[in-house]
């Protein structure tokens, strides 16, 4: 039996003022749900290049990475199988917000009015907000 290994993914928490960029998923799992932009790291690609590529593909935005929010590795975080995500805090530096590739929509949401999110993205956002400001110590 072949060995199984986790797959590596990246997610972006893109904040500007009191808003965050989310994408509506086009494909399963969590089709039609809102999520952080992100996806699988390609073979030979750095995680930093992967997040820049994924954000551009899914939102049309160019971003600058500010820091790592954390690494999320719960084996049950993705129904497709064990994935490990490196999540980055980013801010937009260019481009135009538009749905692209595997997204149905890309939209800016007020942090106080977030929709229900796919995967463990509520926890990731909560962790990112704790990093940037203690006043965000509650779950979004």
Secondary structure, 3 states (H helix, E strand, C coil): CCCCCCEEEEEEEEEECCEEEEEEECCCCCCCCEECEEEECCCCCCHHHHHHHHHHHHHCEEEEEEEEEEEECCCCCCCCCCEEEEEEEEEEEEECCCCCCCEEEEEEEECCCCCCECCCHHHHHHHHHHHHCHHHCCCC
